[in-house]
């Protein structure tokens, strides 16, 4: 405990700049306190209100809030019928949960390499892989495109391929709340079955921990709601057995305790009122990075022309990968909390057990040898921005 307190005091008093952090206001705190003084800390009305507000923001018909985006990915896969022996494909440049959700269901995992410029799933590589999988009778049941850094993948192209090859689509939009694809909100599910958002503290808005699955399918929404709460049914109109007793409920399947509580929902509701301002501020900071970094031997990962990014991350790729480690470590030594988002999933020890190896997805591996995320969050000021760029420049040269 003593060491933990020392770390907290250092963090509080130092000039450390993290890559991301939550933005909590007095209104957020007030909203949480009101719940703590209320009768319900869980399974009250605020969760439903939060879900409705999320649906309005992203223009989806339904929303199912849960305790993490990982949980949302899991129940989304189950709602789409993913099972043992099926294939799930995703990007190798993502957090491991985008792939793990398939393992939870007993599915086989494979990856699609990323585009060199945007670092989003490559449509060219996807189409090539689908053609081969069709010949081998190994087509995926589900594909999970990952909206890295807040920029949407080319969902129209992926949707078109889904109609040709018969797979379902879950958008891992954990980074992309408040973003747009072709001037429409990410999460409207026009080109997908289900979309997932994260409310981890470093994401666009936070509920402490938490996530949500949005969809336009009543069937999928109901299935995910049942799965998040032990698959216990209390609505007598849905009972399978006609046995009297007001106390009765039925467990009709194997579910989980993935519920979001009222404290989280209250914080989320409060944060959601600032969503547009938060995303705008992130874009302002990102554009300043573009200006300050334009003459350095590096590139910010490309945002597609038809995308309005929520800019969860500011990812740079160094031209010279030989200096990657030294620059990364140098930034950390200067109290700048850079991070790699992400190490390729297929090269994690767990996934190597399935036969994945170095060289399988060269664009993803090249990305990881050059890239890291610079600090980006609404309260980051111009003084800190210039400090970050100054130190970066000194380390490169």
C-alpha positions in Angstrom: 0.0 0.0 0.0 2.9 2.4 0.8 4.4 1.8 -2.6 1.0 2.4 -4.3 0.6 5.7 -2.5 4.1 6.8 -3.5 3.2 6.0 -7.1 -0.1 8.0 -6.9 1.7 11.0 -5.3 4.3 10.9 -8.1 1.7 10.7 -10.8 -0.3 13.5 -9.2 2.7 15.8 -8.7 4.8 15.0 -11.8 4.6 16.4 -15.3 3.8 13.0 -16.7 1.6 13.1 -19.8 -0.4 9.9 -20.3 -1.5 8.8 -23.8 -5.1 9.1 -22.7 -7.2 9.9 -19.6 -10.8 10.4 -18.5 -12.5 13.8 -18.5 -14.7 14.1 -15.4 -16.8 17.2 -14.6 -18.8 18.4 -11.6 -21.9 17.3 -13.4 -20.6 13.8 -13.8 -19.8 13.6 -10.1 -23.2 15.0 -9.2 -24.9 12.4 -11.4 -23.1 9.6 -9.7 -23.8 11.0 -6.2 -27.5 11.1 -7.0 -27.5 7.4 -7.8 -25.6 6.6 -4.6 -28.3 8.4 -2.6 -31.1 6.6 -4.6 -32.9 3.3 -4.0 -31.3 1.4 -6.9 -27.6 0.9 -7.5 -28.3 -1.7 -10.2 -31.2 -2.8 -12.4 -33.0 0.6 -12.2 -34.2 2.9 -14.9 -31.0 4.8 -15.7 -29.6 1.8 -17.7 -32.6 1.9 -20.0 -32.3 5.7 -20.4 -28.6 5.4 -21.2 -29.4 2.7 -23.9 -32.0 4.9 -25.5 -29.7 7.9 -25.6 -26.9 5.8 -27.2 -29.3 4.6 -29.8 -30.4 8.2 -30.6 -26.7 9.3 -30.9 -25.7 6.5 -33.3 -29.1 6.2 -35.0 -29.6 2.5 -34.2 -32.9 0.9 -33.2 -31.6 -1.0 -30.1 -28.7 -0.8 -27.6 -27.7 -3.3 -25.0 -25.3 -1.9 -22.4 -22.9 -4.2 -20.5 -20.0 -4.2 -18.1 -17.3 -4.0 -20.8 -16.8 -3.9 -24.6 -15.3 -7.4 -24.3 -18.6 -8.7 -22.9 -20.4 -6.9 -25.7 -18.3 -8.6 -28.3 -18.9 -12.0 -26.6 -22.7 -11.8 -26.5 -22.7 -10.3 -30.0 -20.9 -13.4 -31.3 -23.4 -15.6 -29.5 -26.4 -13.7 -30.8 -25.1 -14.3 -34.3 -24.9 -18.0 -33.7 -21.1 -18.3 -33.6 -20.2 -21.8 -32.4 -17.5 -24.5 -32.3 -16.0 -25.1 -35.7 -17.0 -21.7 -37.2 -14.4 -19.2 -38.3 -14.2 -15.6 -37.1 -11.8 -13.2 -38.8 -10.6 -9.8 -37.5 -7.7 -7.5 -37.8 -4.3 -8.4 -36.3 -3.9 -4.7 -35.2 -6.4 -4.6 -32.4 -6.8 -5.3 -28.7 -6.9 -9.1 -28.1 -10.6 -9.0 -27.2 -11.6 -8.6 -30.9 -10.2 -12.1 -31.4 -10.8 -13.7 -28.0 -14.6 -13.3 -28.3 -14.5 -16.0 -31.0 -12.4 -18.3 -28.8 -15.0 -17.9 -26.0 -17.5 -19.4 -28.5 -15.3 -22.3 -29.5 -14.7 -20.8 -33.0 -11.5 -20.8 -35.0 -9.7 -17.4 -35.4 -8.0 -16.0 -38.5 -6.8 -12.5 -39.4 -6.9 -10.1 -42.4 -3.9 -7.9 -42.9 -4.2 -4.2 -42.7 -3.8 -1.4 -45.2 -0.4 0.2 -45.0 -1.7 3.8 -44.9 -4.8 3.7 -42.8 -3.9 0.5 -40.8 -7.5 -0.5 -41.0 -8.5 -3.9 -42.4 -7.4 -4.1 -46.1 -10.3 -4.6 -48.5 -7.9 -6.0 -51.1 -6.5 -8.5 -48.7 -10.0 -9.4 -47.4 -11.3 -10.1 -50.9 -8.3 -12.2 -51.7 -8.7 -14.2 -48.5 -12.4 -14.7 -49.0 -11.8 -16.1 -52.6 -9.3 -18.6 -51.2 -11.5 -19.5 -48.2 -14.4 -20.3 -50.5 -12.4 -22.7 -52.5 -11.2 -24.4 -49.3 -14.7 -24.4 -47.7 -13.4 -22.3 -44.8 -15.5 -19.1 -45.1 -15.9 -17.1 -41.9 -19.2 -17.0 -40.0 -18.3 -13.5 -38.7 -15.9 -10.8 -39.6 -15.0 -8.1 -37.1 -13.6 -4.9 -38.7 -11.8 -2.8 -36.2 -12.1 1.0 -36.3 -8.6 1.7 -35.2 -8.0 5.1 -33.5 -11.6 6.2 -34.2 -11.6 5.9 -38.0 -14.2 3.7 -39.6 -13.2 0.9 -41.9 -14.7 0.8 -45.4 -18.0 -0.7 -44.2 -19.8 -0.4 -47.5 -17.2 -2.5 -49.2 -17.2 -5.1 -46.4 -21.0 -5.2 -46.4 -20.9 -5.8 -50.2 -18.5 -8.7 -49.7 -20.7 -10.1 -46.9 -23.6 -10.4 -49.3 -21.4 -12.3 -51.8 -19.8 -14.6 -49.2 -22.5 -14.9 -46.6 -20.8 -13.7 -43.4 -22.1 -11.6 -40.6 -20.5 -8.4 -39.5 -19.7 -7.0 -36.0 -18.1 -3.6 -36.0 -15.5 -3.2 -33.2 -16.1 0.5 -32.9 -14.6 0.6 -29.4 -12.6 3.7 -30.5 -15.1 5.3 -32.7 -18.1 6.7 -30.7 -19.0 10.1 -32.2 -17.3 9.3 -35.5 -18.9 9.1 -38.9 -18.7 7.0 -42.1 -20.0 8.7 -45.2 -21.6 11.4 -43.0 -23.6 8.9 -41.0 -22.9 8.0 -37.4 -20.7 5.0 -36.8 -23.0 2.5 -35.1 -26.0 3.0 -37.2 -25.5 -0.6 -38.4 -26.5 0.2 -42.0 -23.6 -2.0 -43.1 -23.3 -4.4 -40.2 -25.4 -6.6 -37.9 -24.0 -5.3 -34.6 -21.6 -2.6 -33.5 -19.6 -2.4 -30.3 -18.5 0.6 -28.3 -16.2 0.8 -25.3 -16.6 3.1 -22.2 -13.2 2.4 -20.7 -11.7 5.6 -19.0 -9.4 6.4 -21.9 -12.1 6.0 -24.6 -14.3 8.8 -26.0 -16.7 8.8 -23.1 -16.5 6.6 -20.0 -18.7 4.8 -17.5 -15.6 3.7 -15.5 -15.7 0.3 -17.3 -18.4 -0.6 -19.7 -19.5 -1.2 -23.2 -22.5 -1.4 -25.4 -23.8 -3.4 -28.4 -26.1 -1.6 -30.8 -28.1 -3.2 -33.6 -31.2 -2.7 -35.8 -32.3 -6.3 -35.1 -34.9 -6.9 -32.4 -34.0 -10.5 -32.4 -30.3 -9.9 -31.7 -31.1 -7.2 -29.1 -33.3 -9.5 -27.1 -30.8 -12.3 -27.3 -28.0 -10.1 -26.0 -30.2 -8.7 -23.2 -31.0 -12.3 -22.1 -27.4 -13.3 -22.3 -26.1 -10.4 -20.2 -28.2 -11.4 -17.2 -27.9 -15.2 -16.8 -30.5 -15.8 -19.5 -33.1 -15.6 -16.8 -36.6 -14.7 -18.1 -39.1 -12.9 -15.8 -41.6 -12.0 -18.4 -44.4 -14.5 -18.0 -45.4 -14.1 -21.6 -42.1 -15.7 -22.6 -42.3 -18.6 -20.1 -42.0 -22.1 -21.6 -43.8 -23.8 -18.7 -47.2 -22.9 -17.4 -46.6 -23.2 -13.6 -48.4 -20.9 -11.2 -46.5 -18.7 -8.7 -45.7 -15.0 -8.7 -42.1 -15.7 -7.7 -41.3 -17.7 -10.7 -38.6 -17.0 -13.3 -37.1 -19.3 -15.9 -33.5 -19.8 -16.9 -33.9 -20.7 -20.6 -30.2 -20.7 -21.6 -26.7 -20.3 -20.4 -26.1 -16.6 -19.8 -23.6 -14.4 -17.9 -23.5 -11.6 -15.3 -22.5 -8.9 -17.8 -24.9 -6.2 -16.5 -24.0 -2.5 -16.4 -25.0 -0.9 -13.0 -26.9 2.4 -12.4 -23.8 4.2 -11.2 -22.1 3.5 -14.6 -25.2 4.4 -16.5 -25.5 7.7 -14.7 -21.9 8.6 -15.5 -22.5 7.6 -19.1 -25.6 9.7 -19.4 -23.8 12.7 -18.1 -20.8 12.2 -20.3 -23.0 11.5 -23.4 -24.3 15.1 -23.3 -20.7 16.3 -24.1 -20.0 13.8 -26.9 -19.9 16.2 -29.8 -17.7 18.7 -27.9 -15.3 15.9 -26.8 -14.9 14.6 -30.4 -14.5 18.1 -31.7 -11.8 18.8 -29.2 -10.0 15.6 -30.1 -10.1 16.7 -33.8 -8.6 20.1 -32.9 -5.7 18.4 -31.0 -5.2 15.9 -33.8 -5.0 18.6 -36.4 -2.5 20.5 -34.3 -0.4 17.3 -34.3 -0.7 17.2 -38.1 0.6 20.8 -38.3 3.5 20.4 -35.8 4.7 17.0 -37.2 4.5 17.8 -40.9 8.2 18.2 -41.4 9.4 15.2 -39.3 10.3 11.8 -40.9 7.0 10.1 -39.8 3.4 9.9 -40.7 0.1 10.0 -38.8 -1.9 7.0 -39.9 -4.2 8.0 -42.7 -7.9 8.9 -42.1 -10.0 7.8 -45.2 -11.6 10.7 -47.1 -15.2 9.5 -46.3 -14.6 9.2 -42.6 -14.9 11.7 -39.7 -12.7 10.2 -37.0 -13.4 10.5 -33.3 -9.6 10.4 -32.9 -9.4 8.2 -29.9 -5.7 7.8 -30.8 -3.0 9.8 -32.5 -0.9 7.0 -34.0 2.4 7.9 -35.8 4.6 5.6 -37.9 8.3 6.4 -38.1 10.0 6.2 -41.5 13.0 4.6 -39.9 12.0 1.6 -37.9 15.5 1.1 -36.6 15.0 4.0 -34.2 11.6 2.9 -33.0 12.6 1.4 -29.7 15.0 4.2 -28.8 12.4 6.9 -29.6 9.7 5.0 -27.7 11.8 4.5 -24.6 13.1 8.1 -24.8 9.6 9.5 -24.8 8.8 7.4 -21.7 11.9 8.5 -20.0 10.8 12.1 -20.6 7.5 11.4 -18.8 5.4 11.1 -22.0 3.2 8.1 -21.9 3.4 6.8 -25.5 1.9 3.4 -26.1 1.8 0.8 -29.0 -1.7 0.2 -30.2 -1.3 -2.6 -30.8 1.1 -5.5 -30.9 -0.1 -7.9 -33.6 -2.5 -10.4 -32.0 -1.3 -13.3 -34.1 2.2 -13.0 -32.6 0.9 -13.2 -29.0 2.1 -16.5 -27.3 -1.5 -17.7 -27.0 -2.2 -17.3 -30.7 1.1 -18.8 -31.8 -0.2 -22.0 -30.3 -2.7 -22.1 -33.2 0.1 -22.0 -35.8 0.4 -18.2 -36.4 3.9 -17.0 -37.0 6.0 -14.0 -38.0 5.5 -13.2 -41.6 1.8 -14.2 -41.8 0.6 -10.5 -41.9 3.5 -8.4 -43.0 1.7 -5.0 -43.1 0.6 -5.5 -39.5 4.1 -6.5 -38.4 5.7 -3.6 -40.2 3.2 -1.3 -38.5 4.1 -2.6 -35.0 7.8 -2.0 -35.8 7.3 1.7 -36.5 4.2 2.9 -34.7 3.1 4.3 -31.4 0.4 6.5 -30.0 1.1 10.0 -28.9 -1.0 11.5 -26.0 -4.5 12.6 -27.0 -7.3 13.6 -24.7 -9.6 16.7 -24.3 -7.6 18.4 -21.5 -4.3 18.2 -23.4 -3.1 21.8 -23.8 -1.0 23.4 -26.4 2.0 23.7 -24.1 2.0 20.0 -23.5 1.5 19.4 -27.3 4.6 21.4 -28.1 6.6 19.7 -25.4 5.6 16.3 -26.9 6.7 17.4 -30.4 9.9 19.0 -29.2 11.0 15.9 -27.3 10.0 13.6 -30.3 12.0 15.8 -32.7 15.1 15.7 -30.4 14.9 11.9 -30.1 14.5 11.4 -33.9 17.4 13.6 -34.8 
